[in-house]
Amino acid sequence: MQIRPAAALTGALIGMSALFLPTAAAQADGHPHHHTVTVAHRGASGYAPENTLAAVDAADDLGIDWVENDVQRTKDGELIVMHDTTLSRTTNVEEVFPDRAPWNISDFTLDEIEKLDAGSWFGADFQGETVPTLEEYMDRVSDNHQKLLLELKSPELYPGIERQTLRELRREGWLDHRHKRRLIVQSFNAEAMRTVHRLRPDVKTGFLGTPAVADLPEYAEFSDQINPSYKTIDADYVAAVRAVDGAHGKPLEVYTWTVNDGPSAVSVAGMGVNGIITNKPDVVRDALDDAS
């Protein structure tokens, strides 16, 4: 079965009339007052350099349970946490290795990457922050008793990274019964998510993008979530997604990205999304609490 690429919203999206539908009822214990999960994008990346341990800790300091990250692979086969497929934007690689352009992650060993400063670009307070391995990142998330939304970034560049990542998750205990409820694996690559679901059908998965409504049943064969940009959705689209049962027999969830201001957070929560991925998780959380 061929899945069409993530597409523009179809005619099934008939407007914004349901934009301000109320959110789910408050939980019995009164905290939080809504069911919309706040996820710290690349850690609390509005306050610390993205995808670093400092960003994980910044989210923890703000009381945020969920963090999102990006996983890629080095030249010598080690899994690291970084968003871009090149090292240049968030490290000093051009200074340390000036003759190695275009500075692709896959052209550098872990030992070389560990020599880089991944914090100074964000601010002097973070000088010397390093690019974490996936193992280091998972250890910090575990130490903080947080939960992990793990993205396989550009898996088409790294054959076999799905199996390798699952193996590392298992070795670190993230696939046992207790941890598994604190883990979601997602990607823009549908075939990677199909592979993850085939290898570990017990793991919760998400597809990043905005598939056409007509294609949702195909994605639901291997996904539990459809995770689109908030700029591509309205309440009708969210309702259409939620009307389809995902791979584990429950309605597909919607985690939307990247929402960094309170009014937008309240708006998309009103559409019925299950989660909001944000660089400023405290801003989003507080706006949702105030609106509930």
MIVEX-730475 format. One record per residue (C-alpha): y, z, x; residue in three letters. Coordinates in pm, 1 decimal, m for minus. Each point is the difference from the previous one (the first is absolute). Example, Ala and Ser with C-alpha at 12.3 -4.5 7.8 and 13.67 -1.06 7.14 Angstrom:
REM MIVEX-730475
r y:m450.0&z:780.0&x:1230.0&rest:Ala .
r y:344.0&z:m66.0&x:137.0&rest:Ser .
//
This chain:
REM MIVEX-730475
r y:0.0&z:0.0&x:0.0&rest:Met .
r y:339.3&z:m98.0&x:136.2&rest:Gln .
r y:290.9&z:231.1&x:m70.6&rest:Ile .
r y:334.5&z:m167.2&x:m25.9&rest:Arg .
r y:275.1&z:145.0&x:221.5&rest:Pro .
r y:227.2&z:264.6&x:m141.9&rest:Ala .
r y:206.6&z:m193.3&x:m249.5&rest:Ala .
r y:324.7&z:17.8&x:m186.6&rest:Ala .
r y:m16.5&z:189.2&x:m325.4&rest:Leu .
r y:m135.1&z:m219.0&x:m274.4&rest:Thr .
r y:105.2&z:m62.9&x:m354.5&rest:Gly .
r y:m196.0&z:305.4&x:m97.3&rest:Ala .
r y:293.5&z:203.5&x:125.6&rest:Leu .
r y:224.2&z:m15.2&x:m302.2&rest:Ile .
r y:298.7&z:197.0&x:107.6&rest:Gly .
r y:132.0&z:341.5&x:70.8&rest:Met .
r y:m11.7&z:147.7&x:m347.2&rest:Ser .
r y:m228.2&z:282.5&x:103.8&rest:Ala .
r y:192.1&z:81.4&x:317.2&rest:Leu .
r y:77.4&z:354.5&x:m98.8&rest:Phe .
r y:m333.4&z:106.1&x:m144.0&rest:Leu .
r y:m45.5&z:374.8&x:49.8&rest:Pro .
r y:m211.4&z:119.5&x:286.7&rest:Thr .
r y:m321.8&z:192.8&x:m55.1&rest:Ala .
r y:19.2&z:352.2&x:m138.0&rest:Ala .
r y:60.7&z:284.7&x:238.9&rest:Ala .
r y:m299.9&z:155.8&x:165.5&rest:Gln .
r y:m117.1&z:326.5&x:m145.6&rest:Ala .
r y:118.6&z:206.4&x:294.1&rest:Asp .
r y:346.3&z:m152.2&x:m15.2&rest:Gly .
r y:7.7&z:m135.2&x:359.8&rest:His .
r y:68.7&z:m277.0&x:46.2&rest:Pro .
r y:148.5&z:m93.9&x:m336.4&rest:His .
r y:m130.1&z:m355.2&x:16.3&rest:His .
r y:m312.3&z:m186.3&x:106.6&rest:His .
r y:168.4&z:m245.4&x:237.0&rest:Thr .
r y:m123.7&z:56.4&x:356.3&rest:Val .
r y:257.3&z:m17.9&x:280.8&rest:Thr .
r y:m133.5&z:m161.5&x:318.2&rest:Val .
r y:185.0&z:23.0&x:333.4&rest:Ala .
r y:20.6&z:m358.0&x:129.5&rest:His .
r y:m116.5&z:m15.4&x:363.0&rest:Arg .
r y:50.1&z:374.5&x:m16.0&rest:Gly .
r y:344.8&z:123.0&x:m98.3&rest:Ala .
r y:145.3&z:m301.3&x:178.8&rest:Ser .
r y:350.7&z:59.1&x:m127.8&rest:Gly .
r y:13.2&z:312.7&x:216.4&rest:Tyr .
r y:m228.8&z:m68.6&x:297.7&rest:Ala .
r y:m128.8&z:m308.8&x:182.7&rest:Pro .
r y:m245.5&z:m182.8&x:m220.9&rest:Glu .
r y:m375.4&z:34.7&x:47.0&rest:Asn .
r y:30.7&z:282.3&x:252.1&rest:Thr .
r y:m131.9&z:353.4&x:m13.3&rest:Leu .
r y:360.2&z:112.9&x:m32.3&rest:Ala .
r y:24.6&z:m195.8&x:m324.5&rest:Ala .
r y:m317.9&z:163.3&x:m129.1&rest:Val .
r y:145.5&z:341.3&x:78.8&rest:Asp .
r y:334.7&z:m93.1&x:m157.0&rest:Ala .
r y:m182.5&z:m77.5&x:m324.4&rest:Ala .
r y:m184.7&z:329.5&x:23.9&rest:Asp .
r y:325.3&z:187.3&x:59.4&rest:Asp .
r y:132.1&z:m153.7&x:m321.5&rest:Leu .
r y:m309.0&z:113.9&x:m189.9&rest:Gly .
r y:m138.7&z:m353.2&x:m46.0&rest:Ile .
r y:m377.3&z:m19.5&x:m33.1&rest:Asp .
r y:m54.4&z:m376.8&x:34.6&rest:Trp .
r y:84.2&z:m207.4&x:308.0&rest:Val .
r y:m48.7&z:m373.1&x:50.7&rest:Glu .
r y:m72.6&z:m172.4&x:329.7&rest:Asn .
r y:m96.3&z:m335.8&x:154.0&rest:Asp .
r y:m305.5&z:m56.6&x:218.7&rest:Val .
r y:m43.5&z:m268.1&x:266.2&rest:Gln .
r y:m216.6&z:m55.8&x:308.5&rest:Arg .
r y:80.0&z:m16.4&x:370.4&rest:Thr .
r y:m128.6&z:m249.4&x:255.0&rest:Lys .
r y:m273.9&z:240.8&x:104.1&rest:Asp .
r y:m112.1&z:68.6&x:m354.7&rest:Gly .
r y:175.6&z:328.6&x:m80.9&rest:Glu .
r y:158.2&z:67.6&x:m339.9&rest:Leu .
r y:365.4&z:97.4&x:2.7&rest:Ile .
r y:265.0&z:65.5&x:m263.9&rest:Val .
r y:287.6&z:m249.9&x:m8.5&rest:Met .
r y:157.6&z:m224.7&x:m260.5&rest:His .
r y:109.6&z:m310.8&x:190.5&rest:Asp .
r y:m255.7&z:m220.2&x:172.7&rest:Thr .
r y:229.7&z:9.0&x:303.5&rest:Thr .
r y:115.8&z:303.7&x:196.0&rest:Leu .
r y:360.5&z:m102.0&x:56.4&rest:Ser .
r y:185.8&z:139.9&x:m302.3&rest:Arg .
r y:m115.4&z:361.2&x:18.3&rest:Thr .
r y:m76.6&z:54.4&x:368.2&rest:Thr .
r y:156.4&z:m65.5&x:340.4&rest:Asn .
r y:m270.7&z:m251.6&x:91.0&rest:Val .
r y:254.7&z:m262.5&x:107.0&rest:Glu .
r y:127.4&z:238.7&x:268.0&rest:Glu .
r y:m341.7&z:121.5&x:115.0&rest:Val .
r y:m175.0&z:m337.1&x:m12.0&rest:Phe .
r y:282.7&z:m257.6&x:16.6&rest:Pro .
r y:m227.3&z:m292.4&x:86.1&rest:Asp .
r y:m249.8&z:44.8&x:m286.1&rest:Arg .
r y:180.8&z:m171.8&x:m289.6&rest:Ala .
r y:m58.1&z:m29.4&x:m293.7&rest:Pro .
r y:m139.2&z:354.0&x:37.3&rest:Trp .
r y:m279.9&z:m29.4&x:m255.3&rest:Asn .
r y:m197.9&z:319.2&x:m53.7&rest:Ile .
r y:m320.2&z:m195.2&x:58.2&rest:Ser .
r y:115.0&z:m91.5&x:353.0&rest:Asp .
r y:35.6&z:361.4&x:116.3&rest:Phe .
r y:m258.0&z:266.6&x:76.7&rest:Thr .
r y:24.2&z:347.4&x:m144.4&rest:Leu .
r y:84.4&z:137.7&x:344.4&rest:Asp .
r y:295.8&z:m238.2&x:22.3&rest:Glu .
r y:120.6&z:80.6&x:m350.9&rest:Ile .
r y:m19.9&z:372.1&x:68.5&rest:Glu .
r y:259.1&z:m48.2&x:276.2&rest:Lys .
r y:260.2&z:m112.5&x:m255.9&rest:Leu .
r y:277.2&z:197.9&x:m166.7&rest:Asp .
r y:m28.5&z:m44.6&x:m376.9&rest:Ala .
r y:275.3&z:241.6&x:m96.4&rest:Gly .
r y:323.6&z:m72.0&x:186.0&rest:Ser .
r y:80.3&z:m306.0&x:m212.3&rest:Trp .
r y:32.9&z:235.7&x:m296.9&rest:Phe .
r y:200.6&z:273.2&x:170.8&rest:Gly .
r y:35.3&z:200.8&x:318.3&rest:Ala .
r y:m175.1&z:298.6&x:m158.3&rest:Asp .
r y:m321.9&z:m202.5&x:m8.0&rest:Phe .
r y:1.5&z:m123.2&x:358.7&rest:Gln .
r y:m352.6&z:m10.0&x:137.7&rest:Gly .
r y:m174.2&z:m21.8&x:m336.5&rest:Glu .
r y:m310.5&z:m212.8&x:49.8&rest:Thr .
r y:m195.4&z:m253.5&x:m201.7&rest:Val .
r y:m287.7&z:202.2&x:m147.5&rest:Pro .
r y:m359.6&z:m105.3&x:m12.4&rest:Thr .
r y:m156.8&z:3.1&x:m343.5&rest:Leu .
r y:m205.8&z:300.1&x:108.6&rest:Glu .
r y:311.8&z:193.5&x:101.8&rest:Glu .
r y:172.6&z:m94.3&x:m323.0&rest:Tyr .
r y:m292.8&z:108.5&x:m216.8&rest:Met .
r y:m24.1&z:328.3&x:188.8&rest:Asp .
r y:365.6&z:75.2&x:m69.2&rest:Arg .
r y:m30.0&z:m91.1&x:m367.8&rest:Val .
r y:m305.3&z:227.5&x:m22.5&rest:Ser .
r y:175.6&z:282.8&x:181.4&rest:Asp .
r y:285.4&z:m26.0&x:m250.4&rest:Asn .
r y:m243.2&z:m11.8&x:m295.4&rest:His .
r y:153.9&z:m328.7&x:m106.4&rest:Gln .
r y:m147.4&z:m312.8&x:m156.7&rest:Lys .
r y:m11.9&z:m349.8&x:145.1&rest:Leu .
r y:83.1&z:m343.7&x:m139.0&rest:Leu .
r y:m132.0&z:m214.7&x:283.1&rest:Leu .
r y:102.0&z:m364.3&x:26.6&rest:Glu .
r y:m199.5&z:m251.3&x:198.3&rest:Leu .
r y:288.4&z:m202.2&x:143.5&rest:Lys .
r y:m67.2&z:m371.8&x:55.1&rest:Ser .
r y:m379.0&z:47.3&x:12.2&rest:Pro .
r y:m43.4&z:m374.9&x:38.9&rest:Glu .
r y:116.2&z:49.2&x:360.3&rest:Leu .
r y:m270.8&z:256.8&x:71.9&rest:Tyr .
r y:m348.6&z:m116.1&x:m105.3&rest:Pro .
r y:m217.3&z:293.1&x:m99.7&rest:Gly .
r y:283.4&z:250.8&x:m28.5&rest:Ile .
r y:m115.3&z:99.7&x:m347.9&rest:Glu .
r y:m336.0&z:125.4&x:124.8&rest:Arg .
r y:155.4&z:153.5&x:311.7&rest:Gln .
r y:259.2&z:190.7&x:m202.5&rest:Thr .
r y:m261.5&z:130.0&x:m241.2&rest:Leu .
r y:m212.3&z:109.6&x:294.4&rest:Arg .
r y:290.4&z:195.1&x:145.9&rest:Glu .
r y:83.9&z:151.3&x:m338.2&rest:Leu .
r y:m360.9&z:111.1&x:m34.2&rest:Arg .
r y:m8.5&z:146.3&x:350.8&rest:Arg .
r y:312.2&z:203.8&x:m75.2&rest:Glu .
r y:m144.7&z:128.6&x:m327.3&rest:Gly .
r y:227.2&z:m198.5&x:m229.7&rest:Trp .
r y:m291.8&z:m152.6&x:m189.4&rest:Leu .
r y:m171.3&z:323.8&x:m89.7&rest:Asp .
r y:30.1&z:121.0&x:m357.6&rest:His .
r y:291.4&z:233.1&x:64.0&rest:Arg .
r y:219.6&z:m237.5&x:199.7&rest:His .
r y:m84.5&z:m315.5&x:m190.3&rest:Lys .
r y:210.2&z:112.0&x:m294.5&rest:Arg .
r y:298.1&z:10.4&x:237.7&rest:Arg .
r y:m34.5&z:m359.2&x:120.0&rest:Leu .
r y:99.7&z:m345.3&x:m124.4&rest:Ile .
r y:m45.9&z:m317.1&x:207.7&rest:Val .
r y:228.0&z:m294.1&x:m81.0&rest:Gln .
r y:97.9&z:m341.5&x:133.6&rest:Ser .
r y:186.3&z:m318.1&x:m85.6&rest:Phe .
r y:m321.5&z:m180.9&x:94.6&rest:Asn .
r y:m229.8&z:m23.5&x:m303.2&rest:Ala .
r y:m306.2&z:m90.8&x:203.9&rest:Glu .
r y:47.2&z:307.4&x:217.9&rest:Ala .
r y:2.7&z:218.0&x:m310.5&rest:Met .
r y:m305.0&z:m178.9&x:m132.7&rest:Arg .
r y:m172.7&z:77.6&x:331.0&rest:Thr .
r y:99.0&z:367.2&x:m7.8&rest:Val .
r y:m129.8&z:30.8&x:m355.5&rest:His .
r y:m326.4&z:m171.5&x:93.7&rest:Arg .
r y:m54.5&z:222.7&x:303.1&rest:Leu .
r y:107.2&z:324.1&x:m168.3&rest:Arg .
r y:17.4&z:m42.1&x:m378.5&rest:Pro .
r y:74.5&z:371.8&x:m27.9&rest:Asp .
r y:338.8&z:m37.7&x:174.4&rest:Val .
r y:311.4&z:m47.0&x:m212.7&rest:Lys .
r y:177.2&z:m328.0&x:77.8&rest:Thr .
r y:329.2&z:m168.9&x:m80.1&rest:Gly .
r y:125.7&z:m357.7&x:15.8&rest:Phe .
r y:357.9&z:m40.4&x:118.4&rest:Leu .
r y:181.9&z:m265.6&x:m195.0&rest:Gly .
r y:80.9&z:m122.8&x:m349.0&rest:Thr .
r y:m290.4&z:m213.1&x:m122.9&rest:Pro .
r y:42.3&z:m205.3&x:m313.5&rest:Ala .
r y:m112.5&z:185.1&x:m309.8&rest:Val .
r y:m274.7&z:m257.4&x:m58.7&rest:Ala .
r y:m146.7&z:81.3&x:342.8&rest:Asp .
r y:m12.1&z:377.8&x:m41.7&rest:Leu .
r y:m368.9&z:13.5&x:m108.9&rest:Pro .
r y:m96.8&z:m171.1&x:326.8&rest:Glu .
r y:189.8&z:251.6&x:210.7&rest:Tyr .
r y:m143.4&z:282.9&x:m208.7&rest:Ala .
r y:m347.7&z:m86.4&x:127.0&rest:Glu .
r y:84.2&z:161.4&x:335.5&rest:Phe .
r y:325.4&z:192.8&x:m56.3&rest:Ser .
r y:105.5&z:321.7&x:m166.8&rest:Asp .
r y:370.1&z:m67.0&x:41.8&rest:Gln .
r y:246.3&z:m287.8&x:m15.4&rest:Ile .
r y:293.6&z:94.2&x:223.7&rest:Asn .
r y:301.3&z:m232.3&x:m37.6&rest:Pro .
r y:359.0&z:m0.3&x:117.7&rest:Ser .
r y:212.3&z:175.2&x:m259.5&rest:Tyr .
r y:226.5&z:m305.3&x:m11.0&rest:Lys .
r y:m282.5&z:m212.8&x:m142.5&rest:Thr .
r y:m104.3&z:212.3&x:m299.1&rest:Ile .
r y:107.7&z:110.7&x:m343.7&rest:Asp .
r y:m156.6&z:225.3&x:m261.9&rest:Ala .
r y:m200.1&z:m285.5&x:m153.4&rest:Asp .
r y:m159.5&z:m83.0&x:333.2&rest:Tyr .
r y:m89.1&z:363.3&x:66.4&rest:Val .
r y:m151.6&z:25.1&x:m347.6&rest:Ala .
r y:m202.3&z:m315.9&x:62.6&rest:Ala .
r y:m136.3&z:143.7&x:324.4&rest:Val .
r y:m81.5&z:334.3&x:m159.6&rest:Arg .
r y:m190.1&z:m178.6&x:m278.8&rest:Ala .
r y:m261.9&z:m122.3&x:248.4&rest:Val .
r y:m277.3&z:226.7&x:130.6&rest:Asp .
r y:m32.8&z:2.0&x:376.7&rest:Gly .
r y:m298.9&z:12.1&x:230.8&rest:Ala .
r y:m89.7&z:356.7&x:m95.3&rest:His .
r y:29.6&z:m50.5&x:m374.8&rest:Gly .
r y:340.2&z:163.8&x:m38.4&rest:Lys .
r y:326.2&z:m174.9&x:m89.1&rest:Pro .
r y:159.3&z:m169.2&x:297.4&rest:Leu .
r y:277.5&z:208.9&x:150.2&rest:Glu .
r y:336.7&z:m128.1&x:120.5&rest:Val .
r y:164.2&z:136.4&x:315.9&rest:Tyr .
r y:327.6&z:m184.7&x:54.6&rest:Thr .
r y:211.3&z:m39.3&x:317.0&rest:Trp .
r y:252.1&z:54.3&x:159.2&rest:Thr .
r y:229.7&z:208.9&x:m222.2&rest:Val .
r y:262.3&z:202.9&x:185.3&rest:Asn .
r y:252.4&z:111.9&x:m262.6&rest:Asp .
r y:m21.0&z:230.5&x:m298.0&rest:Gly .
r y:105.2&z:m236.7&x:m280.6&rest:Pro .
r y:m250.4&z:m265.9&x:104.4&rest:Ser .
r y:m271.8&z:264.5&x:24.2&rest:Ala .
r y:72.2&z:122.5&x:m351.8&rest:Val .
r y:2.6&z:m358.6&x:m125.2&rest:Ser .
r y:m338.7&z:m97.5&x:143.0&rest:Val .
r y:m151.4&z:333.1&x:m102.1&rest:Ala .
r y:113.8&z:m86.4&x:m351.3&rest:Gly .
r y:m199.8&z:m321.0&x:23.8&rest:Met .
r y:m314.3&z:211.3&x:34.2&rest:Gly .
r y:m84.7&z:m39.0&x:368.1&rest:Val .
r y:m239.6&z:254.2&x:148.4&rest:Asn .
r y:162.9&z:27.6&x:339.4&rest:Gly .
r y:317.5&z:m83.5&x:191.1&rest:Ile .
r y:m4.7&z:m78.5&x:371.4&rest:Ile .
r y:328.7&z:90.1&x:167.8&rest:Thr .
r y:173.7&z:57.0&x:331.8&rest:Asn .
r y:184.3&z:295.3&x:m157.4&rest:Lys .
r y:m267.1&z:189.6&x:m188.9&rest:Pro .
r y:217.3&z:302.7&x:m66.5&rest:Asp .
r y:260.2&z:m217.1&x:m173.8&rest:Val .
r y:m262.1&z:m160.9&x:m221.8&rest:Val .
r y:m182.9&z:323.5&x:m76.8&rest:Arg .
r y:317.5&z:187.2&x:m86.7&rest:Asp .
r y:125.5&z:m282.7&x:m222.2&rest:Ala .
r y:m327.5&z:m5.9&x:m192.0&rest:Leu .
r y:0.2&z:377.7&x:m36.6&rest:Asp .
r y:359.4&z:m4.3&x:m126.6&rest:Asp .
r y:m78.0&z:m276.6&x:m250.8&rest:Ala .
r y:m312.4&z:161.1&x:m142.2&rest:Ser .
//
